[in-house]
Amino acid sequence: MNEDIRVGVFVCDCGSNIVGVVNVPKVVEYARGLKGVAFAHEGRWSCSVDYLASMKGLIKEHNLNRVVIASCTPRTHEPLFKRTVKEAGVNPYLLEFVSIREQVSWVHRADPLKATEKAKDLVKMGVAKAILLEEGEEIRLPVKTDCMVIGGGMAGMTAALSIADQGFHAIIVEKEPQLGGLLNRIWYISHNHENILASTIVKHKTDLVKKNPNINVYTGAEIEDVKGYIGNYKVTLNANGSRESLDVSTVIVATGMKEIEPIGKYEYGTDPRTVTQLQLEKLIGMWNSPSGPASGQEGPPAQREGETENRGLLIPEPARRTAGGSEYRIQNVVIINCVNSKNESRGCCNIGCAISVKNALALKRLNNNIHVYILYRDLSMVKEEGSDLETAKKAGVTFIRFPDDRYPEAEKENGNLAVHVYDILLGREFTIPSDLLVLTTGFRGDDTHEAIKGHLKVSTNQDGFFQEAHIKLGPLDFPSDGISLCGCARSPKNLKDTQEEALGAAMRASIPMKRGYLEAEGIVADIDLDACNSCGLCEKNCPYGAIQWVDEKPHVIKALCKGCGLCAADCPKNAVSIIHYSDEQILAQIEAALEEKPEEKIIGFICHWCALGAVDMAGVSRLQYPQNARFIRVMCSARVAIKFIERAFELKAAGVLVAGCEFPTCHYITGNYAAEDRIKRARKRLARKGYDTDKLWNVWLSAADGPKLANTMRDMVKQLGLE
């Protein structure tokens, strides 16, 4: 050990929260005897202003160059203590945080003696790591003021206007010949009890975009290539056959969505009388035209307040031929909701119920004498849409609820369509003649999603909707800094929510442009190029594209690296290290924990985000579980290398637990998937070496899964025979 290392240990009473169970003076005395510890102190309220000032003085007085804080969860107070040690002249990355409140005093209240012994172990593990800590620093990248918005629909135009109104430069890239997106195919929008022509909304927004000097628009444009990272994107664009190169600093994805065509369902694709809601929108536009469906000219809505034309709605060609007559008029319209949605493949489409009610009302306004039926499983509508529902009922729209497992069936007899539906509320089946059958189908991402996904190195779900960094922590961000998303590129939503998300995405993109730089945390990967054999595994597996090839060697773009540790855990040459979570530091914690009575202890590797959140939730909820676990924090479950697990078993640990984020979410995109795969490989390797693989457990947790964490610990202790 380097003689210059001087560790200071500060153990907090937390009022009575810790000292009420843990014998803090004994923990402090124990810490003083640990190798490398130059000073240890007990604090009643360590996070108070007075004690923080005292701590800075003690660090300077005792010439401390490593600090261990034993108190509450690092998820709440670590930034505060990092600032404190920095102000005392110690690099903030030389601080190690130990949770003896959430992990000890709050969950082991019934046995103060064992709780105190566990607190001692956690402090010893913290000191063992602190001795090996290295200095770190935040990384800055310059960011200019050019933002590329991919998609020129309502989300893209709204985001671009927000960017431009802040004085930044926005570039809209739209694949279609005109702006407007999906709204160009819709007749009207129902908003605040008013019906507004969609074309009016599009024209107003488009005019604002065209008049704004800070916005450049490329229509008929395709992105051919994107290289670089935040502050330094190089984009190759093909706009109407002309290739251009753009330099942009940030990107907003607003590519919209498409209907999933219900091919093969209810005669769709074979009988033109079966249409989707978007196709019905086109028909409504034709019927609202002054000259009727033949003219194709859009006119004002036929309905004004208190006014109904009761015109006969002619079904258009070629549906008339199918129906057997040129004067085939619509008398019965049947709308079936939840087609291709809310099933084993995908969830609720979010907007289908409101669309079906809106369009049912449009039909009744055109001709109040036609019969409109909405067949639904349940109606999912937000508060402001409820008035449309009541209006539809008063207008005579019939609502029939069918069971989840008994969808309506359509049959054709003598050229006529009819729908059989079981009414769950009345307990009987009805047969409804259908001159026009409308399917409210699900949605998928725009056709460009695969290309965008490849260019930006981002993720989509099975339906082609882009995946946010985290549904709660980063709902409008991609994992890679500098790229935001919004609107229907993310999921189906109405116009109001689309525009609000667009404003949010613009704000996210504006933050680094306003500052002029991006600052990233110093927990990043570092590659020993002398040890590296250039296998390329780290570059291939990095979720952020933060490892790039330079002169036949991998190099880390540290401003992009998030420190997940996936690359380090899988490196066959051990050439990759993660600052603050190096192999040596984690192995030192394992060895410190198992130095005494290893056969009674479970080593738990806990990801900093959801799994540690569950540990904290168990503590906050005072859920009592056995004290055998010694948790080691890692930023991601993907950081847990097989050698860590193997080392714990070599030292005769009773068991090992790997805990990460609940699927499909992960703070590091694919970290839990990588961890799951590695655990499978670890079991095979352990079995070959003669270890009992039943002693290796893993659990996937949300941040609210305190009870699940506590139950897991109880089950492990019971099955491992530690009771």
C-alpha positions in Angstrom: 0.0 0.0 0.0 1.2 3.5 -0.8 2.2 5.2 2.5 0.8 8.5 1.2 -2.7 7.3 1.2 -4.7 8.7 4.1 -8.4 7.6 4.3 -10.8 9.5 6.4 -14.0 7.7 7.6 -17.1 9.7 8.6 -19.9 7.7 10.1 -23.3 9.4 10.5 -25.8 8.9 13.3 -28.6 10.4 11.1 -30.3 11.6 14.2 -31.6 8.3 15.6 -32.1 6.7 12.2 -28.8 4.9 12.2 -27.6 5.1 15.8 -30.9 3.9 17.1 -30.0 0.4 15.8 -26.3 0.5 14.9 -23.7 1.0 17.6 -22.0 3.9 15.7 -19.2 4.5 18.2 -18.1 0.9 17.8 -18.2 1.2 14.0 -16.0 4.4 14.3 -13.6 2.6 16.6 -13.5 -0.3 14.2 -12.8 2.0 11.2 -9.8 3.5 13.0 -8.1 0.1 13.1 -8.5 -0.5 9.4 -5.4 -0.5 7.2 -5.1 2.9 5.4 -7.4 4.8 7.7 -5.8 7.9 9.2 -8.9 9.4 10.8 -12.5 8.4 11.7 -15.3 10.5 13.2 -18.9 10.2 14.3 -21.4 12.9 13.1 -24.9 13.4 14.3 -26.2 15.0 11.1 -23.4 14.6 8.5 -25.4 16.4 5.8 -26.1 19.5 7.9 -24.4 22.8 6.9 -22.5 22.9 10.2 -21.1 19.4 10.0 -20.2 19.8 6.3 -18.1 22.8 7.3 -16.5 20.8 10.1 -15.8 17.9 7.7 -13.9 20.2 5.4 -11.8 21.4 8.3 -11.1 17.9 9.5 -10.1 16.8 6.0 -7.6 19.6 5.8 -6.4 19.2 9.4 -5.6 15.5 9.0 -4.3 15.8 5.5 -6.8 13.2 4.2 -6.7 12.2 0.5 -9.4 9.6 0.5 -12.9 9.9 2.1 -15.5 7.3 3.1 -18.9 8.5 4.0 -21.0 5.9 5.9 -24.6 7.3 6.1 -27.6 7.1 3.8 -28.1 6.1 0.2 -25.7 7.6 -2.4 -28.6 8.2 -4.7 -29.7 11.2 -2.6 -26.6 12.6 -0.9 -23.5 11.6 -2.8 -23.4 14.8 -5.0 -23.5 16.9 -1.8 -20.5 15.1 -0.2 -18.7 15.2 -3.6 -18.9 19.0 -3.5 -17.8 19.1 0.1 -14.6 17.0 -0.4 -13.8 19.0 -3.5 -14.1 22.3 -1.5 -11.7 20.7 1.0 -9.1 20.1 -1.8 -9.8 16.4 -2.5 -10.7 15.2 -5.9 -14.4 14.2 -5.7 -13.7 10.9 -7.4 -11.7 9.9 -4.3 -14.9 9.7 -2.3 -16.6 6.4 -1.5 -20.2 6.2 -0.2 -21.5 3.5 2.1 -25.2 3.1 2.9 -25.7 1.9 6.5 -29.1 3.4 6.9 -31.2 1.9 4.0 -29.0 -1.3 4.0 -28.6 -1.8 7.7 -30.4 0.2 10.4 -33.8 0.4 8.7 -33.9 -3.3 7.6 -32.3 -5.0 10.6 -33.9 -3.3 13.5 -34.6 -6.5 15.3 -30.9 -7.5 15.7 -28.7 -4.5 16.6 -25.6 -6.7 17.2 -25.8 -8.2 13.7 -26.7 -4.9 12.2 -23.5 -3.4 13.8 -21.4 -6.2 12.4 -22.8 -5.6 9.0 -22.1 -1.9 9.2 -18.5 -2.7 10.1 -18.2 -4.9 7.0 -19.7 -2.2 4.7 -17.2 0.3 6.1 -14.4 -2.1 5.6 -15.5 -2.7 2.0 -15.7 1.0 1.5 -12.2 1.6 2.8 -10.8 -1.3 0.7 -12.1 0.4 -2.4 -11.2 3.9 -1.4 -7.5 2.9 -1.0 -7.5 2.0 -4.7 -9.5 5.0 -6.0 -8.0 7.2 -8.7 -8.6 10.8 -9.5 -11.2 11.6 -12.1 -12.6 14.7 -13.8 -15.7 15.9 -15.8 -15.3 15.9 -19.5 -16.4 18.9 -21.6 -17.3 19.0 -25.3 -18.0 22.2 -27.2 -21.6 22.5 -28.6 -22.6 25.0 -31.2 -26.2 26.1 -32.1 -27.3 24.1 -35.1 -30.1 21.5 -34.5 -31.3 19.1 -37.1 -35.0 18.1 -36.8 -35.8 14.8 -38.6 -39.4 15.0 -39.6 -41.6 17.9 -40.8 -44.9 17.0 -39.2 -46.5 18.8 -36.3 -43.9 17.6 -33.8 -41.0 18.5 -36.1 -42.3 21.9 -37.0 -43.2 22.7 -33.3 -39.8 21.7 -32.1 -38.0 23.6 -34.9 -40.0 26.8 -34.1 -39.1 26.5 -30.4 -35.4 26.0 -31.3 -35.5 29.0 -33.7 -37.4 31.3 -31.3 -34.5 30.9 -28.9 -32.1 32.2 -31.5 -30.6 28.9 -32.5 -30.5 27.5 -36.1 -33.0 24.7 -36.9 -32.8 22.4 -39.9 -36.0 20.4 -40.8 -35.4 17.3 -42.9 -38.7 15.9 -44.3 -38.9 13.0 -46.7 -42.2 14.0 -48.2 -42.6 16.8 -50.7 -44.5 19.0 -48.2 -44.6 19.6 -44.5 -47.5 18.5 -42.3 -47.0 14.8 -41.8 -49.9 12.7 -40.8 -52.1 15.7 -40.3 -52.2 16.1 -44.1 -54.4 12.9 -44.2 -56.9 14.0 -41.5 -60.0 16.0 -42.1 -60.5 17.8 -38.8 -59.2 17.9 -35.2 -61.6 17.9 -32.2 -60.2 20.3 -29.6 -61.8 22.1 -26.7 -65.3 21.3 -28.0 -64.5 22.7 -31.4 -63.8 21.1 -34.7 -60.9 22.6 -36.5 -59.9 21.8 -40.1 -56.5 19.9 -40.0 -55.5 21.8 -43.2 -56.0 25.1 -41.4 -53.7 23.9 -38.5 -51.0 22.7 -41.0 -51.1 25.9 -43.0 -50.8 28.1 -39.9 -47.8 26.1 -38.6 -46.2 25.8 -42.1 -46.4 29.6 -42.6 -44.7 30.2 -39.3 -41.9 27.8 -40.3 -41.4 29.4 -43.7 -41.3 32.9 -42.3 -38.8 32.1 -39.6 -35.3 33.2 -40.7 -33.7 30.7 -38.2 -35.2 27.7 -39.9 -34.0 25.9 -43.1 -36.3 23.3 -44.6 -35.4 20.4 -46.8 -38.3 18.5 -48.3 -38.1 15.4 -50.4 -34.9 14.7 -48.4 -33.2 11.6 -47.3 -30.4 11.2 -44.7 -27.7 9.2 -46.2 -25.1 9.2 -43.4 -24.5 10.6 -39.9 -21.2 10.5 -38.2 -19.9 12.0 -35.0 -21.4 12.9 -31.7 -23.0 15.8 -29.8 -21.5 19.1 -30.9 -19.8 17.4 -33.9 -22.3 15.6 -36.2 -21.5 15.4 -39.9 -24.7 14.7 -41.9 -24.9 13.8 -45.5 -28.3 14.7 -47.0 -29.9 13.9 -50.4 -32.6 16.4 -51.1 -34.4 15.9 -54.4 -31.3 14.3 -55.9 -28.9 17.0 -54.7 -26.4 15.9 -52.1 -25.5 18.3 -49.2 -23.3 18.1 -46.1 -24.4 19.6 -42.9 -22.6 20.3 -39.6 -25.0 20.0 -36.7 -24.6 19.9 -32.9 -27.9 18.4 -31.8 -30.6 16.2 -33.3 -34.4 15.8 -32.7 -36.2 12.8 -34.1 -39.8 13.5 -34.9 -40.5 11.0 -37.7 -44.1 10.2 -36.9 -46.0 7.0 -37.3 -48.2 4.9 -39.7 -51.3 2.8 -39.4 -50.8 -1.0 -39.3 -52.8 -2.2 -42.2 -55.2 -5.0 -41.0 -54.6 -7.2 -44.0 -56.8 -10.3 -43.9 -59.1 -9.0 -41.1 -62.8 -8.4 -41.7 -62.4 -8.5 -45.5 -59.9 -5.7 -45.4 -57.9 -5.7 -48.7 -60.5 -7.7 -50.5 -63.7 -5.7 -49.9 -63.3 -1.9 -50.4 -66.2 -1.4 -47.9 -63.8 -2.3 -45.1 -61.5 0.7 -44.4 -59.2 2.0 -41.6 -59.8 5.2 -39.7 -57.3 7.1 -41.9 -59.1 5.9 -45.0 -62.4 7.0 -43.4 -60.8 10.5 -42.8 -60.3 10.7 -46.6 -64.0 9.7 -47.2 -65.2 12.3 -44.7 -63.2 14.9 -46.6 -64.7 13.9 -49.9 -68.3 13.9 -48.4 -67.6 17.4 -47.0 -66.7 18.7 -50.4 -69.3 21.0 -52.1 -69.4 18.7 -55.2 -69.6 15.5 -53.3 -67.2 12.5 -53.6 -66.7 12.9 -57.3 -65.0 16.2 -57.1 -62.3 15.3 -54.6 -62.2 19.0 -53.5 -62.1 19.7 -49.8 -64.6 22.2 -48.6 -65.8 23.5 -45.3 -67.4 21.0 -42.9 -71.0 20.4 -43.7 -71.9 20.7 -40.0 -72.3 23.9 -38.1 -73.7 24.1 -34.6 -77.3 22.9 -34.8 -77.1 22.2 -38.5 -77.3 18.8 -40.3 -77.5 18.4 -44.0 -78.7 14.8 -43.9 -77.1 14.3 -47.3 -77.1 10.7 -48.6 -73.6 9.4 -48.3 -72.7 7.5 -51.4 -70.1 4.8 -50.9 -67.2 5.5 -53.4 -66.0 3.4 -56.2 -64.9 0.6 -56.3 -66.9 -0.2 -53.3 -70.2 0.6 -55.2 -69.4 -2.2 -57.7 -68.7 -4.6 -54.8 -72.0 -3.6 -53.2 -73.8 -4.2 -56.5 -75.0 -0.7 -57.5 -74.0 2.8 -58.5 -76.5 4.3 -56.1 -75.4 2.4 -53.1 -75.9 4.7 -50.1 -74.6 4.2 -46.6 -77.2 3.5 -44.0 -75.1 1.5 -41.4 -71.5 2.2 -40.3 -69.9 -0.2 -37.9 -66.6 0.8 -36.2 -64.5 -2.0 -34.6 -61.9 -0.8 -32.1 -58.7 -2.5 -30.9 -57.8 -4.2 -34.2 -54.1 -5.0 -34.2 -53.7 -3.5 -30.8 -54.2 -4.3 -27.1 -53.2 -7.9 -27.7 -50.3 -10.2 -27.1 -48.1 -8.3 -29.6 -48.7 -4.7 -28.5 -50.5 -2.6 -26.0 -53.3 0.0 -26.3 -52.8 2.3 -29.2 -53.6 5.2 -26.9 -55.7 7.3 -29.4 -58.0 4.8 -31.1 -61.0 5.3 -28.8 -60.9 9.1 -29.3 -60.5 8.8 -33.0 -63.5 6.4 -33.3 -65.7 8.8 -31.4 -64.5 11.8 -33.3 -65.2 10.2 -36.7 -68.5 8.7 -35.6 -69.7 12.2 -34.7 -68.4 13.4 -38.1 -70.6 10.9 -39.8 -73.7 11.8 -37.8 -73.1 15.5 -38.6 -73.0 14.6 -42.3 -76.2 12.6 -42.1 -78.0 12.2 -38.8 -80.2 9.4 -40.2 -77.4 6.9 -40.7 -76.7 4.4 -37.9 -73.3 4.4 -36.5 -72.1 1.6 -34.1 -68.9 1.6 -32.1 -67.8 -1.9 -31.0 -65.3 -1.6 -28.2 -63.5 -3.6 -25.5 -63.2 -0.7 -23.2 -63.1 3.1 -23.8 -59.8 4.7 -22.9 -60.3 8.5 -23.2 -58.8 11.4 -21.2 -60.9 13.9 -19.4 -61.2 16.5 -22.1 -62.3 13.8 -24.6 -65.2 12.8 -22.3 -67.5 15.5 -23.7 -67.2 14.1 -27.2 -68.3 10.7 -25.8 -71.4 12.2 -24.3 -72.1 14.2 -27.4 -71.8 11.0 -29.5 -74.3 9.2 -27.3 -76.7 12.1 -27.5 -76.3 12.1 -31.3 -77.5 8.5 -31.5 -74.1 6.7 -31.8 -74.6 3.1 -30.5 -71.8 1.8 -28.2 -71.5 -2.0 -27.8 -68.9 -3.6 -25.5 -67.6 -7.0 -26.5 -65.4 -9.4 -24.4 -61.6 -9.4 -24.7 -61.6 -13.0 -25.9 -64.6 -12.7 -28.3 -64.0 -10.2 -31.0 -66.8 -9.3 -33.5 -67.0 -11.5 -36.6 -67.9 -10.3 -40.1 -69.7 -12.3 -42.8 -70.8 -11.6 -46.3 -74.1 -13.0 -47.7 -75.4 -12.2 -51.1 -72.9 -9.4 -51.4 -74.0 -7.8 -48.1 -71.7 -7.3 -45.1 -72.9 -8.0 -41.6 -71.1 -8.0 -38.2 -71.9 -10.4 -35.4 -71.0 -9.0 -31.9 -71.7 -10.2 -28.4 -72.8 -7.4 -26.1 -71.1 -8.1 -22.7 -73.4 -5.6 -20.9 -76.7 -7.0 -22.3 -75.5 -10.6 -22.4 -76.7 -11.3 -25.9 -75.4 -11.4 -29.5 -76.4 -8.9 -32.2 -76.1 -9.0 -36.0 -75.6 -5.6 -37.5 -75.8 -4.9 -41.2 -72.7 -2.9 -42.4 -72.5 -0.7 -45.5 -69.2 0.6 -44.3 -66.9 -1.3 -41.8 -64.3 0.9 -40.2 -61.3 -0.7 -38.4 -59.6 1.2 -35.6 -56.2 -0.4 -36.0 -52.8 0.0 -34.2 -49.8 2.0 -35.3 -46.2 1.5 -36.0 -43.2 3.7 -36.5 -42.6 5.5 -39.8 -40.9 3.6 -42.6 -37.7 5.5 -42.1 -37.1 4.2 -38.6 -34.6 1.4 -39.6 -32.4 3.9 -41.5 -32.6 6.5 -38.7 -31.8 3.8 -36.1 -28.7 2.8 -38.0 -27.5 6.4 -38.6 -27.9 7.5 -35.0 -27.2 4.2 -33.2 -30.5 4.3 -31.3 -33.1 1.7 -30.4 -36.6 1.0 -31.5 -39.2 -1.5 -30.3 -40.8 -4.2 -32.4 -43.2 -1.8 -33.9 -40.6 0.7 -35.0 -41.2 3.3 -32.3 -38.0 4.9 -31.0 -37.1 4.0 -27.4 -36.3 6.7 -24.9 -33.4 6.5 -22.5 -35.7 5.9 -19.6 -39.4 6.2 -19.4 -39.3 8.2 -16.2 -35.8 9.7 -16.0 -35.3 10.6 -19.7 -38.6 10.3 -21.6 -37.6 12.6 -24.4 -33.9 11.7 -24.5 -32.0 9.0 -26.3 -29.2 7.3 -24.3 -26.6 9.2 -26.3 -26.3 12.9 -25.4 -27.4 15.4 -28.0 -30.3 13.4 -29.5 -33.9 13.9 -28.4 -37.2 12.4 -29.6 -40.8 13.5 -29.5 -44.3 13.0 -30.8 -45.5 9.9 -32.6 -41.9 8.8 -33.3 -42.0 7.7 -29.7 -45.6 6.4 -29.4 -49.1 7.1 -30.7 -50.5 10.3 -29.3 -52.9 13.1 -30.0 -52.0 16.5 -31.4 -51.9 18.3 -28.0 -49.5 15.7 -26.5 -47.4 15.7 -29.7 -46.9 19.5 -29.6 -46.1 19.4 -25.8 -43.5 16.7 -26.3 -42.0 18.7 -29.2 -41.5 21.7 -26.9 -39.9 19.4 -24.3 -37.6 17.9 -26.9 -36.6 21.3 -28.1 -35.8 22.3 -24.5 -33.6 19.2 -24.0 -31.7 20.0 -27.2 -31.4 23.7 -26.3 -29.7 23.1 -22.9 -26.2 22.2 -24.3 -26.6 24.7 -27.1 -27.3 27.5 -24.6 -24.4 26.5 -22.4 -22.1 26.0 -25.3 -20.8 22.7 -24.0 -21.7 19.3 -22.6 -20.2 18.2 -19.4 -20.1 14.4 -18.8 -19.3 12.6 -15.5 -15.8 11.2 -15.1 -17.0 7.6 -14.6 -15.8 6.5 -18.0 -13.9 3.7 -19.7 -10.2 3.7 -20.2 -8.4 1.3 -22.5 -4.8 0.1 -22.1 -3.8 -0.1 -25.7 -0.6 -2.1 -24.9 -2.8 -4.9 -23.5 -5.5 -4.6 -26.2 -5.5 -7.2 -29.0 -7.8 -5.2 -31.2 -10.6 -7.8 -31.2 -13.2 -5.1 -31.6 -15.6 -6.5 -29.0 -15.8 -3.3 -27.0 -16.7 -1.2 -30.0 -19.3 -3.7 -31.1 -21.0 -3.9 -27.7 -20.9 -0.3 -26.6 -24.5 0.9 -26.3 -23.5 4.5 -27.0 -21.1 4.3 -29.9 -18.5 5.8 -27.5 -15.7 3.5 -28.7 -14.4 4.3 -32.2 -11.6 2.8 -34.2 -8.5 5.0 -34.7 -5.3 3.6 -36.3 -6.5 0.0 -35.8 -7.1 0.5 -32.1 -10.2 1.3 -30.0 -10.4 4.8 -28.5 -13.0 6.1 -26.0 -14.8 9.3 -26.8 -15.2 10.0 -23.1 -17.9 12.6 -23.4 -20.1 9.9 -24.9 -19.2 7.1 -22.5 -21.6 6.6 -19.6 -19.4 4.2 -17.6 -21.8 1.2 -17.7 -18.8 -1.1 -17.8 -20.2 -3.6 -20.3 -17.0 -3.3 -22.3 -14.7 -3.9 -19.3 -16.7 -7.0 -18.2 -16.4 -8.7 -21.6 -12.8 -7.7 -22.5 -10.9 -10.9 -23.0 -7.6 -9.2 -22.3 -8.7 -7.2 -19.2 -7.5 -4.1 -21.2 -10.6 -1.9 -20.3 -10.9 -0.2 -16.9 -13.8 1.9 -15.6 -12.8 4.8 -13.5 -14.2 4.4 -10.0 -15.4 0.9 -10.7 -12.2 -0.9 -11.8 -11.6 -4.6 -11.5 -9.2 -4.1 -8.6 -11.6 -1.9 -6.7 -14.5 -4.3 -7.0 -12.4 -7.4 -6.2 -11.0 -5.5 -3.1 -14.6 -5.1 -1.9 -15.4 -8.8 -2.4 -12.3 -9.8 -0.5 -12.9 -7.4 2.3 -16.5 -8.6 2.7 -15.5 -12.3 2.8 -12.5 -11.9 5.0 -14.4 -13.3 8.0 -17.2 -15.9 8.1 -17.6 -16.0 4.3 -19.9 -19.1 4.5 -22.5 -16.9 6.2 -22.5 -14.1 3.6 -24.1 -13.4 0.3 -22.3 -11.0 -2.1 -24.8 -8.9 -4.0 -23.9 -6.9 -7.1 -26.5 -4.1 -7.3 -26.9 -1.7 -10.2 -26.9 2.0 -9.2 -30.3 2.7 -10.8 -33.3 0.5 -10.4 -31.8 -2.3 -8.3 -30.3 0.2 -5.8 -33.6 2.0 -5.9 -35.3 -1.2 -4.8 -32.8 -1.6 -2.0 -33.5 1.9 -0.9 -37.3 1.4 -1.2 -37.0 -1.7 1.1 -35.2 0.5 3.6 -37.6 3.4 3.4 -40.5 0.9 3.8 -38.6 -0.7 6.8 -39.0 -4.1 5.2 -37.1 -6.5 7.4 -34.9 -9.2 5.8 -31.9 -11.3 6.9 -28.6 -9.4 7.3 -26.4 -11.9 5.3 -26.1 -9.7 2.2 -23.1 -7.5 1.5 -24.1 -5.3 -1.5 -21.5 -3.9 -3.9 -22.7 -1.0 -6.0 -22.0 -1.0 -9.8 -23.3 1.5 -12.3 -25.0 -1.3 -14.3 -25.5 -5.1 -14.0 -23.5 -5.3 -17.2 -20.4 -4.3 -15.2 -20.5 -7.6 -13.3 -17.7 -9.7 -14.9 -17.7 -13.5 -14.5 -14.4 -13.2 -12.6 -16.1 -11.2 -9.9 -18.7 -14.0 -9.4 -16.0 -16.7 -9.6 -13.8 -14.9 -7.0 -16.7 -14.7 -4.5 -17.1 -18.5 -4.8 -13.4 -19.1 -4.5 -13.5 -17.2 -1.2 -16.4 -19.5 -0.1 -19.3 -17.1 -0.2 -22.6 -18.7 0.7 -24.1 -17.2 -2.5 -23.9 -14.5 -5.1 -26.8 -12.2 -6.3 -26.7 -10.1 -9.5 -29.5 -7.5 -9.4 -30.3 -5.1 -12.3 -33.1 -3.1 -13.9 -36.4 -4.8 -14.8 -36.8 -5.7 -18.4 -37.2 -4.2 -20.9 -35.9 -0.9 -19.3 -32.3 -0.4 -18.5 -30.5 2.9 -17.8 -27.8 1.8 -20.2 -30.1 0.5 -23.0 -29.0 -3.2 -23.2 -27.1 -3.6 -20.0 -29.5 -6.0 -18.3 -29.6 -8.1 -21.5 -25.8 -8.3 -21.5 -25.8 -9.2 -17.8 -28.4 -11.9 -18.3 -26.4 -13.5 -21.1 -23.2 -13.3 -19.0 -24.9 -14.9 -16.0 -25.8 -17.9 -18.2 -22.2 -18.2 -19.3 -21.1 -17.8 -15.7 -23.2 -20.8 -14.6 -21.6 -23.0 -17.3 -18.1 -21.9 -16.2 -18.9 -22.4 -12.5 -20.3 -25.8 -13.2 -17.1 -26.9 -15.0 -15.1 -25.8 -12.0 -17.3 -27.8 -9.6 -19.3 -25.0 -8.0 -23.0 -25.3 -7.1 -24.7 -23.0 -9.6 -27.8 -23.0 -7.5 -25.9 -20.5 -5.3 -25.8 -17.9 -8.1 -29.0 -15.9 -8.3 -30.2 -13.0 -10.3 -33.2 -10.7 -10.0 -34.5 -7.8 -12.2 -36.0 -5.0 -10.3 -37.8 -1.7 -10.8 -37.0 1.1 -8.4 -40.2 0.5 -6.6 -39.6 -3.2 -6.1 -38.5 -3.0 -2.4 -40.8 -5.9 -1.4 -39.4 -8.1 -4.3 -35.8 -7.4 -3.1 -36.7 -8.2 0.5 -38.4 -11.4 -0.6 -35.5 -12.4 -2.7 -33.1 -12.1 0.2 -35.4 -14.1 2.4 -35.7 -16.8 -0.3 -31.9 -16.9 -0.8 -31.2 -17.3 2.9 -33.7 -20.0 3.2 -32.7 -22.0 0.2 -29.0 -21.6 0.9 -29.6 -23.0 4.4 -28.4 -19.8 6.2 -31.4 -19.5 8.6 
